[in-house]
Amino acid sequence: MAANPKTTSRLRLDEEVREIDAGLQRAKKREFFDLKQRSAVRVQDVYQSLLDFKPQIVHFSGHGAGDDGLELEDEIGKMRLVSTEALARLFELFASDVECVVLNACYSEVQAIAIAQHIPCVIGMNKEIGDKAAIKFATGFYSALGAGESVEFAYRLGCNVIQLDGISEHLTPVLKKKLGSIQSGSLKPKTKNPPP
């Protein structure tokens, strides 16, 4: 899911989705992934996508506002803040399906901490992150998942890909895990019929 309201600075969200998709298409275990994209995301688009697709991974690209929440769009494309508490309660409702949430948005660590009360693995950003670093992180993260690696390994590779590219923001992504979770951070593949 991506949101870049008209009243916020422009992000390269299409490039991020393209890189994620390209990495998954090259992946050894690509048959386990079915990428569904939603742009200009409004509040109702978030919960409707969770209802419709029952995803194991939810990826949000856009702007974060720290303690104030995440920036989605309203009906006319302007910024609408969604509170941390509301997001945490939403993911609590979908905790039986969602195993990982990636908040590729500036200052989203506070949301990651709140959502990790209900979801096994949540990644947020502890400060501002530039477009290039956000894209590099996503590329490394999904390449590793597509190769069958655990979420924790994929997170570490995503951070390392930022560093390998010479970008100093490799410590910006942070992984939060649900307390008491005995999960190792690996996703359980859902059975999916391979394409004919």
Secondary structure, 3 states (H helix, E strand, C coil): CECCCCCCCCCCHHHHHHHHHHHHHHCCCHHHCCCCCCCCCEHHHHHHHHHHHCCCEEEEEEEECHHHCEEEECCCCCEEEECHHHHHHHHHHCCCCCCEEEEEECCCHHHHHHHCCCCCEEEEECCCCCHHHHHHHHHHHHHHHHCCCCHHHHHHHHHHHHHHCCCCCCCCEEEEECCCCCCCCCCCCCCCCCCC
